[in-house]
Amino acid sequence: MNAKVVNESGQKSRRGVKVRGLTEIGGWFYYRPEQRDGVRPPRVAMGTRVFDEAMKLAIEMSHNRDGRFVPGTWVFESAKFMEGRRVARNRQGRLLSRWTLESDEVVLRIFGVWLGENVPVGLVTTKKLEEWCVKLRKEGKPGTTVKTYIMRLHAFFVWLVKRGGMVRNPVAGVKVPDPKRTRSERFLTREQRDGLIDLCTREDLKLMLMLGFHAGLRLREMVEARPEWLRLWPGGGEICVCETATFIPKDGEQRRIPLNARLLAFLQSQVFEGAFLVRPDVGHAQHKYRWEARKPFARLLKQAGLEWVGWHTLRHTFATLLVQGGCPIATVAQWLGDGIEVTFKNYVGYAPVAAHVNAGL
């Protein structure tokens, strides 16, 4: 077979055949289609070292108008991104969870439907992303949900910029419209908290309320909590959130939360039999949470007239009341398992200042 020739236009010539956009780098063949709507799609690997195979694939791609086979389109690039995500590892060296991958796929699909799957990714701008955010808010999506969607897209565009698919990340500078206060910005008073716990008649649900309001556990931590997490001694105790066969703490770090007097007395009055604290009779299935308590929780909230409350509100209430009571923010961050900067940003406004405002006089 004759030697390969690459001319100035990037075309590959072999046996008198030329396919525009077909090039060879390091022994592997790549194809870059012609620009569409003023945008030149990024180069895509053909996955072969054989010229004839690469030429055949390039010809098929150049004639195929299906966006799935056209580099640079939303559907093509998002699929490539997910291929990499499935083998990517987090900072702890673990593969990304199935729930993270599913969340990425859902957000990419929702935005792709709105944008148009065959639209080149290069046409996505900051203004277009903000228009999408406005649409989601008009449809009733909470501000926190919209922000989560934007975070998912941010990861995609960072990946795209690194591989040369775009010059800049359009997510940078996106302002998410959020005229209403979100659930994470609201909390229950001590009276509301105690009233909700007293109103609850289900033992499993009451246990979750106690773990959320008095230990700040996340929802998944509640349903994955095990008896060995409890460390009780005369007059005190703690909860140690640590890795188990079915659970990995956020950021892979375990944390210890001391039990206040009310939670200590409640836990000492319980008898835990089984692998889990909450509903040990329920095993793992295909759902994200081992036991789904949304319906009984929603009924309780409706009865209490607190329909705006979510599971995260329990954790936020725990932290807010601690800060209002004078607990140092660094200690609250340690018990929450959050970074000090994030905790300071979220809760410094609740810290008492009466004893400090005149300290310099």
TORGU-329171 format. One record per residue (C-alpha): x, y, z; residue number from 1. Coordinates in pm, whole numbers, plus 50000, padded with zeros to 5 digits. Layout:
<rs>
+-------+-------+-------+-----+
!     u !     v !     w ! pos !
+-------+-------+-------+-----+
!     X !     Y !     Z ! NUM !
...
+-------+-------+-------+-----+
</rs>
This chain:
<rs>
+-------+-------+-------+-----+
!     u !     v !     w ! pos !
+-------+-------+-------+-----+
! 50000 ! 50000 ! 50000 !   1 !
! 50133 ! 50344 ! 49907 !   2 !
! 50256 ! 50586 ! 50171 !   3 !
! 50003 ! 50817 ! 50330 !   4 !
! 50007 ! 51181 ! 50223 !   5 !
! 49861 ! 51474 ! 50418 !   6 !
! 49822 ! 51799 ! 50225 !   7 !
! 49779 ! 52150 ! 50361 !   8 !
! 49400 ! 52125 ! 50377 !   9 !
! 49423 ! 51823 ! 50605 !  10 !
! 49297 ! 51583 ! 50337 !  11 !
! 49435 ! 51233 ! 50320 !  12 !
! 49530 ! 51099 ! 49979 !  13 !
! 49557 ! 50726 ! 49912 !  14 !
! 49529 ! 50553 ! 49575 !  15 !
! 49393 ! 50873 ! 49427 !  16 !
! 49111 ! 50896 ! 49685 !  17 !
! 49065 ! 51208 ! 49894 !  18 !
! 48832 ! 51249 ! 50192 !  19 !
! 48821 ! 51602 ! 50324 !  20 !
! 48880 ! 51622 ! 50699 !  21 !
! 49044 ! 51279 ! 50735 !  22 !
! 49384 ! 51303 ! 50902 !  23 !
! 49635 ! 51080 ! 51077 !  24 !
! 49795 ! 51164 ! 51412 !  25 !
! 50036 ! 50926 ! 51578 !  26 !
! 49928 ! 50637 ! 51358 !  27 !
! 49555 ! 50679 ! 51437 !  28 !
! 49296 ! 50827 ! 51203 !  29 !
! 49074 ! 51122 ! 51291 !  30 !
! 48789 ! 51289 ! 51109 !  31 !
! 48675 ! 51649 ! 51126 !  32 !
! 48357 ! 51729 ! 50927 !  33 !
! 48299 ! 52051 ! 50742 !  34 !
! 48162 ! 52345 ! 50931 !  35 !
! 47787 ! 52373 ! 50978 !  36 !
! 47610 ! 52701 ! 51043 !  37 !
! 47945 ! 52874 ! 51073 !  38 !
! 48079 ! 52630 ! 51334 !  39 !
! 48356 ! 52379 ! 51267 !  40 !
! 48296 ! 52064 ! 51477 !  41 !
! 48592 ! 51924 ! 51674 !  42 !
! 48805 ! 51639 ! 51544 !  43 !
! 48682 ! 51292 ! 51642 !  44 !
! 48887 ! 50973 ! 51670 !  45 !
! 48795 ! 50700 ! 51420 !  46 !
! 48933 ! 50427 ! 51644 !  47 !
! 49136 ! 50259 ! 51370 !  48 !
! 49486 ! 50260 ! 51223 !  49 !
! 49368 ! 50115 ! 50888 !  50 !
! 49322 ! 50377 ! 50619 !  51 !
! 49052 ! 50193 ! 50425 !  52 !
! 48840 ! 50149 ! 50735 !  53 !
! 48886 ! 50511 ! 50836 !  54 !
! 48797 ! 50630 ! 50486 !  55 !
! 48477 ! 50424 ! 50486 !  56 !
! 48370 ! 50560 ! 50825 !  57 !
! 48449 ! 50917 ! 50723 !  58 !
! 48242 ! 50889 ! 50406 !  59 !
! 47949 ! 50750 ! 50605 !  60 !
! 47974 ! 51031 ! 50860 !  61 !
! 47997 ! 51298 ! 50594 !  62 !
! 47674 ! 51175 ! 50430 !  63 !
! 47483 ! 51085 ! 50746 !  64 !
! 47267 ! 51371 ! 50869 !  65 !
! 47178 ! 51194 ! 51195 !  66 !
! 47331 ! 51402 ! 51472 !  67 !
! 47435 ! 51090 ! 51660 !  68 !
! 47705 ! 51034 ! 51396 !  69 !
! 47807 ! 51396 ! 51340 !  70 !
! 48088 ! 51527 ! 51563 !  71 !
! 48008 ! 51863 ! 51713 !  72 !
! 47635 ! 51810 ! 51755 !  73 !
! 47480 ! 51811 ! 52101 !  74 !
! 47370 ! 51447 ! 52089 !  75 !
! 47711 ! 51328 ! 51964 !  76 !
! 47923 ! 51523 ! 52213 !  77 !
! 47699 ! 51449 ! 52512 !  78 !
! 47720 ! 51078 ! 52432 !  79 !
! 48101 ! 51102 ! 52416 !  80 !
! 48102 ! 51285 ! 52749 !  81 !
! 47897 ! 51010 ! 52915 !  82 !
! 48133 ! 50744 ! 52778 !  83 !
! 48414 ! 50909 ! 52967 !  84 !
! 48206 ! 50960 ! 53281 !  85 !
! 48132 ! 50589 ! 53306 !  86 !
! 48502 ! 50512 ! 53350 !  87 !
! 48595 ! 50830 ! 53539 !  88 !
! 48691 ! 50819 ! 53906 !  89 !
! 48636 ! 51067 ! 54185 !  90 !
! 48898 ! 51211 ! 54418 !  91 !
! 48884 ! 50896 ! 54629 !  92 !
! 48966 ! 50679 ! 54325 !  93 !
! 48618 ! 50528 ! 54304 !  94 !
! 48398 ! 50505 ! 53995 !  95 !
! 48114 ! 50755 ! 53987 !  96 !
! 47791 ! 50622 ! 54135 !  97 !
! 47503 ! 50506 ! 53922 !  98 !
! 47293 ! 50790 ! 54061 !  99 !
! 47546 ! 51053 ! 53953 ! 100 !
! 47562 ! 50910 ! 53602 ! 101 !
! 47184 ! 50894 ! 53575 ! 102 !
! 47156 ! 51256 ! 53691 ! 103 !
! 47409 ! 51365 ! 53427 ! 104 !
! 47219 ! 51180 ! 53155 ! 105 !
! 46884 ! 51328 ! 53257 ! 106 !
! 47012 ! 51687 ! 53254 ! 107 !
! 47193 ! 51645 ! 52921 ! 108 !
! 46881 ! 51494 ! 52769 ! 109 !
! 46648 ! 51768 ! 52901 ! 110 !
! 46870 ! 52045 ! 52770 ! 111 !
! 46923 ! 51861 ! 52440 ! 112 !
! 46548 ! 51835 ! 52382 ! 113 !
! 46509 ! 52207 ! 52441 ! 114 !
! 46815 ! 52306 ! 52237 ! 115 !
! 46776 ! 52052 ! 51957 ! 116 !
! 46989 ! 51740 ! 51952 ! 117 !
! 47142 ! 51812 ! 51610 ! 118 !
! 47240 ! 52170 ! 51700 ! 119 !
! 47621 ! 52224 ! 51716 ! 120 !
! 47747 ! 52267 ! 52072 ! 121 !
! 47937 ! 52576 ! 51958 ! 122 !
! 47607 ! 52763 ! 51933 ! 123 !
! 47536 ! 52729 ! 52305 ! 124 !
! 47593 ! 53068 ! 52468 ! 125 !
! 47556 ! 53209 ! 52819 ! 126 !
! 47246 ! 53396 ! 52707 ! 127 !
! 47089 ! 53078 ! 52569 ! 128 !
! 47157 ! 52895 ! 52897 ! 129 !
! 46993 ! 53177 ! 53092 ! 130 !
! 46688 ! 53156 ! 52863 ! 131 !
! 46666 ! 52785 ! 52945 ! 132 !
! 46685 ! 52863 ! 53318 ! 133 !
! 46399 ! 53111 ! 53286 ! 134 !
! 46190 ! 52846 ! 53109 ! 135 !
! 46256 ! 52592 ! 53385 ! 136 !
! 46157 ! 52842 ! 53655 ! 137 !
! 45834 ! 52926 ! 53469 ! 138 !
! 45755 ! 52555 ! 53461 ! 139 !
! 45780 ! 52548 ! 53840 ! 140 !
! 46127 ! 52402 ! 53887 ! 141 !
! 46274 ! 52509 ! 54225 ! 142 !
! 46575 ! 52736 ! 54214 ! 143 !
! 46788 ! 52467 ! 54376 ! 144 !
! 46694 ! 52222 ! 54100 ! 145 !
! 46785 ! 52471 ! 53827 ! 146 !
! 47119 ! 52537 ! 53996 ! 147 !
! 47185 ! 52163 ! 54006 ! 148 !
! 47109 ! 52138 ! 53634 ! 149 !
! 47355 ! 52418 ! 53562 ! 150 !
! 47623 ! 52245 ! 53769 ! 151 !
! 47577 ! 51927 ! 53564 ! 152 !
! 47610 ! 52122 ! 53240 ! 153 !
! 47917 ! 52299 ! 53378 ! 154 !
! 48100 ! 51965 ! 53402 ! 155 !
! 48008 ! 51885 ! 53043 ! 156 !
! 48132 ! 52217 ! 52904 ! 157 !
! 48454 ! 52200 ! 53106 ! 158 !
! 48520 ! 51864 ! 52941 ! 159 !
! 48433 ! 52008 ! 52599 ! 160 !
! 48669 ! 52304 ! 52637 ! 161 !
! 48955 ! 52078 ! 52745 ! 162 !
! 48924 ! 51864 ! 52432 ! 163 !
! 48902 ! 52168 ! 52204 ! 164 !
! 48533 ! 52149 ! 52124 ! 165 !
! 48469 ! 52505 ! 52247 ! 166 !
! 48681 ! 52810 ! 52318 ! 167 !
! 48516 ! 52902 ! 52649 ! 168 !
! 48268 ! 52758 ! 52897 ! 169 !
! 47929 ! 52928 ! 52841 ! 170 !
! 47815 ! 52831 ! 53192 ! 171 !
! 48059 ! 53085 ! 53338 ! 172 !
! 47860 ! 53391 ! 53436 ! 173 !
! 47516 ! 53228 ! 53410 ! 174 !
! 47275 ! 53392 ! 53652 ! 175 !
! 47002 ! 53158 ! 53768 ! 176 !
! 46675 ! 53344 ! 53832 ! 177 !
! 46551 ! 53252 ! 54178 ! 178 !
! 46300 ! 53511 ! 54302 ! 179 !
! 46168 ! 53282 ! 54575 ! 180 !
! 46346 ! 53156 ! 54882 ! 181 !
! 46453 ! 52796 ! 54839 ! 182 !
! 46410 ! 52515 ! 55086 ! 183 !
! 46776 ! 52527 ! 55184 ! 184 !
! 46734 ! 52893 ! 55283 ! 185 !
! 46448 ! 52817 ! 55525 ! 186 !
! 46444 ! 52641 ! 55858 ! 187 !
! 46205 ! 52551 ! 56138 ! 188 !
! 46190 ! 52724 ! 56471 ! 189 !
! 46243 ! 52516 ! 56783 ! 190 !
! 45867 ! 52518 ! 56843 ! 191 !
! 45791 ! 52403 ! 56487 ! 192 !
! 46059 ! 52135 ! 56505 ! 193 !
! 45937 ! 51992 ! 56835 ! 194 !
! 45574 ! 52016 ! 56727 ! 195 !
! 45642 ! 51818 ! 56409 ! 196 !
! 45821 ! 51544 ! 56604 ! 197 !
! 45538 ! 51523 ! 56860 ! 198 !
! 45279 ! 51505 ! 56582 ! 199 !
! 45452 ! 51208 ! 56416 ! 200 !
! 45305 ! 50871 ! 56520 ! 201 !
! 45516 ! 50644 ! 56298 ! 202 !
! 45821 ! 50512 ! 56478 ! 203 !
! 46033 ! 50481 ! 56163 ! 204 !
! 45954 ! 50833 ! 56049 ! 205 !
! 46005 ! 50978 ! 56397 ! 206 !
! 46350 ! 50820 ! 56412 ! 207 !
! 46440 ! 50989 ! 56084 ! 208 !
! 46312 ! 51324 ! 56215 ! 209 !
! 46529 ! 51290 ! 56524 ! 210 !
! 46838 ! 51198 ! 56321 ! 211 !
! 46782 ! 51492 ! 56088 ! 212 !
! 46683 ! 51762 ! 56339 ! 213 !
! 46929 ! 51665 ! 56614 ! 214 !
! 47226 ! 51518 ! 56423 ! 215 !
! 47202 ! 51687 ! 56082 ! 216 !
! 47213 ! 51361 ! 55886 ! 217 !
! 47142 ! 51369 ! 55515 ! 218 !
! 46851 ! 51161 ! 55384 ! 219 !
! 47069 ! 50880 ! 55253 ! 220 !
! 47268 ! 50877 ! 55574 ! 221 !
! 46945 ! 50828 ! 55767 ! 222 !
! 46830 ! 50524 ! 55573 ! 223 !
! 47180 ! 50375 ! 55561 ! 224 !
! 47257 ! 50433 ! 55930 ! 225 !
! 47357 ! 50115 ! 56112 ! 226 !
! 47353 ! 50021 ! 56482 ! 227 !
! 47734 ! 50016 ! 56487 ! 228 !
! 47729 ! 50388 ! 56404 ! 229 !
! 47598 ! 50449 ! 56757 ! 230 !
! 47857 ! 50477 ! 57030 ! 231 !
! 47688 ! 50517 ! 57368 ! 232 !
! 47841 ! 50551 ! 57711 ! 233 !
! 47706 ! 50663 ! 58049 ! 234 !
! 47586 ! 51019 ! 58013 ! 235 !
! 47684 ! 51066 ! 57651 ! 236 !
! 47744 ! 50925 ! 57307 ! 237 !
! 47799 ! 51001 ! 56940 ! 238 !
! 47704 ! 50897 ! 56590 ! 239 !
! 47994 ! 50799 ! 56366 ! 240 !
! 47897 ! 50828 ! 55998 ! 241 !
! 48134 ! 50587 ! 55827 ! 242 !
! 48164 ! 50366 ! 55521 ! 243 !
! 47968 ! 50040 ! 55505 ! 244 !
! 47915 ! 49768 ! 55247 ! 245 !
! 47632 ! 49972 ! 55091 ! 246 !
! 47725 ! 50331 ! 55171 ! 247 !
! 48017 ! 50570 ! 55117 ! 248 !
! 48011 ! 50906 ! 55301 ! 249 !
! 48021 ! 51222 ! 55096 ! 250 !
! 48382 ! 51301 ! 54999 ! 251 !
! 48473 ! 50962 ! 55144 ! 252 !
! 48535 ! 51104 ! 55492 ! 253 !
! 48374 ! 50977 ! 55810 ! 254 !
! 48258 ! 51221 ! 56076 ! 255 !
! 48158 ! 51205 ! 56440 ! 256 !
! 47851 ! 51388 ! 56575 ! 257 !
! 47804 ! 51413 ! 56952 ! 258 !
! 47452 ! 51332 ! 57075 ! 259 !
! 47263 ! 51610 ! 57249 ! 260 !
! 47061 ! 51517 ! 57558 ! 261 !
! 46732 ! 51477 ! 57372 ! 262 !
! 46866 ! 51255 ! 57095 ! 263 !
! 47066 ! 51050 ! 57345 ! 264 !
! 46759 ! 50979 ! 57557 ! 265 !
! 46554 ! 50893 ! 57249 ! 266 !
! 46810 ! 50647 ! 57110 ! 267 !
! 46859 ! 50483 ! 57450 ! 268 !
! 46485 ! 50413 ! 57460 ! 269 !
! 46493 ! 50229 ! 57126 ! 270 !
! 46568 ! 49865 ! 57052 ! 271 !
! 46755 ! 49818 ! 56724 ! 272 !
! 46744 ! 49472 ! 56570 ! 273 !
! 46875 ! 49421 ! 56220 ! 274 !
! 47134 ! 49567 ! 55989 ! 275 !
! 46988 ! 49922 ! 55982 ! 276 !
! 46850 ! 50169 ! 56234 ! 277 !
! 46554 ! 50268 ! 56016 ! 278 !
! 46330 ! 49996 ! 55872 ! 279 !
! 46577 ! 49703 ! 55890 ! 280 !
! 46307 ! 49488 ! 55725 ! 281 !
! 46360 ! 49669 ! 55392 ! 282 !
! 46655 ! 49573 ! 55172 ! 283 !
! 46824 ! 49746 ! 54881 ! 284 !
! 46655 ! 49745 ! 54543 ! 285 !
! 46689 ! 49958 ! 54229 ! 286 !
! 46603 ! 50283 ! 54403 ! 287 !
! 46855 ! 50541 ! 54518 ! 288 !
! 46733 ! 50516 ! 54876 ! 289 !
! 46693 ! 50183 ! 55048 ! 290 !
! 46358 ! 50293 ! 55191 ! 291 !
! 46153 ! 50568 ! 55029 ! 292 !
! 45971 ! 50773 ! 55293 ! 293 !
! 45838 ! 51054 ! 55075 ! 294 !
! 45468 ! 50968 ! 55100 ! 295 !
! 45441 ! 50932 ! 55480 ! 296 !
! 45662 ! 51240 ! 55519 ! 297 !
! 45440 ! 51442 ! 55284 ! 298 !
! 45127 ! 51336 ! 55476 ! 299 !
! 45284 ! 51444 ! 55804 ! 300 !
! 45388 ! 51781 ! 55663 ! 301 !
! 45040 ! 51844 ! 55524 ! 302 !
! 44889 ! 51764 ! 55861 ! 303 !
! 45127 ! 52011 ! 56025 ! 304 !
! 45074 ! 52279 ! 55760 ! 305 !
! 45442 ! 52272 ! 55664 ! 306 !
! 45424 ! 52155 ! 55304 ! 307 !
! 45728 ! 52365 ! 55207 ! 308 !
! 45959 ! 52154 ! 55424 ! 309 !
! 46194 ! 51904 ! 55256 ! 310 !
! 46434 ! 51646 ! 55394 ! 311 !
! 46723 ! 51892 ! 55368 ! 312 !
! 46528 ! 52136 ! 55585 ! 313 !
! 46591 ! 51905 ! 55881 ! 314 !
! 46967 ! 51931 ! 55831 ! 315 !
! 46950 ! 52305 ! 55772 ! 316 !
! 46743 ! 52350 ! 56087 ! 317 !
! 46999 ! 52152 ! 56288 ! 318 !
! 47284 ! 52378 ! 56174 ! 319 !
! 47093 ! 52706 ! 56192 ! 320 !
! 46971 ! 52656 ! 56549 ! 321 !
! 47322 ! 52559 ! 56659 ! 322 !
! 47470 ! 52878 ! 56512 ! 323 !
! 47190 ! 53090 ! 56658 ! 324 !
! 47267 ! 52935 ! 56997 ! 325 !
! 47631 ! 53045 ! 56976 ! 326 !
! 47795 ! 52722 ! 56856 ! 327 !
! 48116 ! 52806 ! 56659 ! 328 !
! 48071 ! 52775 ! 56284 ! 329 !
! 48387 ! 52563 ! 56259 ! 330 !
! 48232 ! 52309 ! 56497 ! 331 !
! 47906 ! 52308 ! 56300 ! 332 !
! 48102 ! 52248 ! 55980 ! 333 !
! 48277 ! 51951 ! 56140 ! 334 !
! 47948 ! 51796 ! 56252 ! 335 !
! 47785 ! 51858 ! 55913 ! 336 !
! 48081 ! 51720 ! 55721 ! 337 !
! 48089 ! 52035 ! 55504 ! 338 !
! 48379 ! 52264 ! 55423 ! 339 !
! 48435 ! 52558 ! 55655 ! 340 !
! 48400 ! 52812 ! 55372 ! 341 !
! 48065 ! 52671 ! 55258 ! 342 !
! 47933 ! 52650 ! 55614 ! 343 !
! 48048 ! 53004 ! 55693 ! 344 !
! 47880 ! 53138 ! 55379 ! 345 !
! 47550 ! 52963 ! 55454 ! 346 !
! 47522 ! 53024 ! 55828 ! 347 !
! 47724 ! 53328 ! 55934 ! 348 !
! 47412 ! 53543 ! 55900 ! 349 !
! 47246 ! 53346 ! 56181 ! 350 !
! 47527 ! 53401 ! 56433 ! 351 !
! 47435 ! 53620 ! 56735 ! 352 !
! 47606 ! 53960 ! 56722 ! 353 !
! 47460 ! 54144 ! 57021 ! 354 !
! 47763 ! 54067 ! 57236 ! 355 !
! 48009 ! 54183 ! 56969 ! 356 !
! 47875 ! 54492 ! 56794 ! 357 !
! 47985 ! 54723 ! 57077 ! 358 !
! 48300 ! 54531 ! 57170 ! 359 !
! 48524 ! 54799 ! 57021 ! 360 !
! 48379 ! 55087 ! 57221 ! 361 !
+-------+-------+-------+-----+
</rs>
